[in-house]
Amino acid sequence: MQFTKSPLSIADQVDLLKDRGLTIDDEERAHHYLSYISFYRLRAYTYPFQDNDDSDHPFTDDVSFNDILDYYIFDRRLRLIVFDAIERIEIAFRTQMINQCALVHGSHWYENSSFYRNREHFENDLDAIDDELERSAEVFIDHYNSKYDKPERPPAWMTLEIISLGTLSKLYHNLKLDKTKKTISGKFNLGHPFVLESWMHAISNVRNICAHHSRLWNRKLVVAPKMPKFTSLPFINKKDIDVHKPYAILCCMAYLMDVINPGHHFKQRLFDLFEEFNQIELKYMGFPKYWRNEALWQI
């Protein structure tokens, strides 16, 4: 099929939303926001309220432009809270990977294929590390390269600070199941490394969503975290949840934050956001009805 749609001016975008049944009380305000938030970005927040089987995409409920903006602002605030927590989790994970592996296996352990389960994955990850080292503008990387000839790559405590969380999580996933790998998962109060592998992969995916300012609130997440059968700290009892919805990864993050920084405000910040935007139904994020009764969510 040939694409034939033409670009629309801001005024035409406002008219199109009105034609589809969206209530717009202040057209000047709508024009202003559409000038700085693209129509297609905002479309992600109008989609749940439209009949998308109809080619005209009419709004199915009495929805206003202000309602759509509330969802947009809520999602933005949610991403900021989540991204702030991911920073703490990411730094803690990097630190454990650097310290535990280097102390046991040496300064350049990440270059040694014997520590990994899959040789092909190891080579791909090492290629990714080389690319990230090449792009790095960190002073400590430049200092190493100017001062040392061998080994060619910097030690783990430098290299693992500049690689992406995605690459770091792949390294951990590919490590052989040994005492060191178990020690790292144990530092996060997770009994088996496969749970931490899963969580860090999922968190890396959410990190990318937040970093690119993409919609999170009702998203179906491609990478789902595994729900552990047992944990040493309170987790959720109701594990028959949709692990592809944000609630599941928020539970994992809350658990990790309880370990990393017991005095954190991650949970309270979420509570405050949900109270401020109480018109937004959390069920679309995968929250069960009585989620606040879970031990994990107590403060």
C-alpha positions, 0 to 999 in steps of 0.5 A: 500500500502506498502511503498518501497522508500529507503533513498537517499544520498545527491548526489542522491538527487541532481541527482533526482532534475536534472532528474525531470528538475530542473536547477542546475548550481552549484552542489557543492552548491546544495550539500552543502545546501541539507546537511543542509536543508533536501530534504523533507523540501525543497520539500515544496518549489519545489512543486508549480513548479512541476506536482504532478499528474505525479508520476515522479513529473517533473518541469513544468517551467524553474526553478533553484535551486537558485529560490527554495532557494530564496523562502526558504529564503523569507519564512524564513525571512517572518516568522521572521518578523511575529514571532517578531510581534506575540511576541508583540501581545501575550504579550499585550493579556496576559497583558489584560487578566491578568489585566482586569480579575484579577481586576474584578474577583480576583487573581484566577479567572481562576479556577472559572467555573462560569466564563466560557460558557462550563464546559467541555472546562473549565476542559480541559483548567485547565488540560492543565494549570496544565501540563504547571505549572508542566513543568514550570521552572520559578523562580516565580512559584517555589517561589510561590510553596515553600512559599504558600500552598493555593491556590494550583495554583499561581495567574493569573498574574503568571499562565497566563504568563507561559501558551501557547498562544493556552491555553490562547486563549482558556480561552478567547474564553470560557469566558462568554460574560460579560463586562470584556470580552468586555473590553479586546476586546475593548482594541484592538479596536475590537467591539465584542469579537468573532473577538478577539477570532478568531484572537487570535486562528488564530495567535496562529496557525501561531505562532506554524508554525513559531516556528517549522520553517514550511512553511508559504508563500503559506500555506493554514491555517487551522485556519482562522480569521473572518473579522470584519464588522466594526472597529474603526481604518482603516482595509481592505475594500476588505473583500472577500479575502481567509481567509485561506491564509497568507494575511488575518492574516497579515492584522489582525496582522497589525491592532493589531500592530497599536493599541499596538504600533503605531510606529511599523515597521511591515508593513515597514519590510514586504514592504522591504522584498517584494521589495527585493524578488520582483520575488515572486508573492504575489498572492500565499499568498492571496494578492489582486492586489491593496492591497497597496491601502488599508487604513490599509497598509498606513504608 
